[in-house]
Amino acid sequence: MLDSASQALLGQAPQIGPLFNNGGPTKTHLPFTDSIVLDQVPVGIQGCGLSISTDQRGEPRPQADACDIGAVEGSGPFFLPQTQAVPAMNSWGVSLIAALLGLIGSFSLRRRRRSQS
């Protein structure tokens, strides 16, 4: 449901991507292609296309028949940024690190006991 006075969405998920560097000086949330924020503000209403002719990134506004709700004007299909694999250690690696840390700890204790004597 769209509030006619503020053009705010009420009770609906906006379907936007994560905060990300999508161009421009600051990070933004881009709307997905099925987002309900797309083309909701008619030209001339709340500055759409008149006093507000660019979005937060500096892209022209509107890019279709109406402005999108929010700081960013959608301009095509948007996808989540590509994920990158995080290297993980197998059980052998974890065991090796645990053994090395235990060895280092035992040498530290021996040194401390000898220096106190």
C-alpha positions in Angstrom: 0.0 0.0 0.0 1.3 3.4 -0.9 0.6 6.4 1.4 -0.7 9.1 -0.9 0.7 12.0 1.2 4.2 10.8 1.7 4.6 8.3 -1.1 5.9 5.9 1.6 5.4 2.2 1.4 3.3 0.8 4.2 3.5 -2.8 5.4 5.5 -4.1 2.4 9.1 -5.2 1.9 10.8 -2.8 -0.6 12.8 -5.6 -2.3 16.2 -3.8 -2.4 19.7 -5.1 -2.5 22.4 -4.7 0.2 24.2 -1.5 1.0 26.9 -1.5 -1.7 29.0 0.7 -3.9 26.7 1.1 -6.9 28.5 4.2 -8.2 28.4 7.7 -6.9 30.0 9.1 -3.7 28.2 6.9 -1.2 26.9 3.3 -0.9 23.3 2.7 -1.9 20.6 0.1 -1.9 19.5 -0.7 -5.5 16.0 -1.9 -6.0 15.4 -5.4 -7.6 13.5 -5.7 -10.8 10.4 -6.8 -8.9 10.7 -4.1 -6.3 7.5 -2.1 -5.4 9.6 1.1 -5.1 10.0 1.3 -8.9 8.1 4.0 -10.8 5.8 5.0 -7.9 6.2 8.8 -7.8 4.6 10.6 -10.8 6.6 13.3 -12.6 6.1 16.6 -11.0 5.1 15.2 -7.6 7.5 15.9 -4.8 10.1 17.3 -7.2 10.3 14.1 -9.4 12.0 15.2 -12.6 11.8 18.9 -11.7 13.7 20.1 -8.7 15.0 16.5 -8.2 16.5 15.5 -11.5 19.2 13.2 -10.3 19.5 10.4 -7.7 22.0 10.1 -4.9 24.5 8.6 -7.4 24.1 11.5 -9.9 22.0 9.4 -12.3 19.1 11.1 -14.1 15.7 10.9 -12.6 13.2 9.7 -13.7 14.5 6.9 -16.0 11.0 5.6 -16.9 7.5 7.1 -16.6 7.9 8.0 -12.9 10.5 8.3 -10.2 11.4 5.5 -7.9 10.9 5.8 -4.2 14.2 6.3 -2.3 17.6 7.7 -3.0 18.4 5.7 -6.1 16.6 5.5 -9.5 16.5 2.0 -10.9 17.8 1.6 -14.4 17.7 -2.1 -15.2 17.9 -5.6 -13.7 19.9 -5.7 -10.5 21.7 -8.6 -9.0 23.3 -9.1 -5.6 27.1 -8.6 -5.7 29.1 -11.7 -6.5 30.0 -13.6 -3.4 33.6 -14.7 -2.8 34.6 -18.0 -1.3 36.1 -17.7 2.2 39.0 -20.2 2.7 38.2 -22.6 5.4 40.5 -25.0 7.3 39.9 -28.7 7.4 40.3 -30.7 10.6 44.0 -31.4 9.9 44.8 -27.7 9.7 42.9 -27.0 12.9 44.7 -29.8 14.7 48.1 -28.6 13.4 47.5 -25.1 14.6 46.3 -26.3 18.0 49.4 -28.5 18.4 51.7 -25.6 17.4 50.0 -23.2 19.9 50.3 -25.9 22.6 54.0 -26.3 21.9 54.6 -22.5 22.0 52.6 -22.3 25.3 54.7 -25.1 26.9 58.0 -23.4 25.9 56.7 -20.2 27.4 55.8 -21.9 30.7 59.2 -23.6 30.9 61.0 -20.3 30.3 58.9 -18.5 32.9 59.6 -21.3 35.5 63.3 -21.2 34.9 63.5 -17.4 35.1 61.6 -17.4 38.5 64.0 -19.9 40.0 
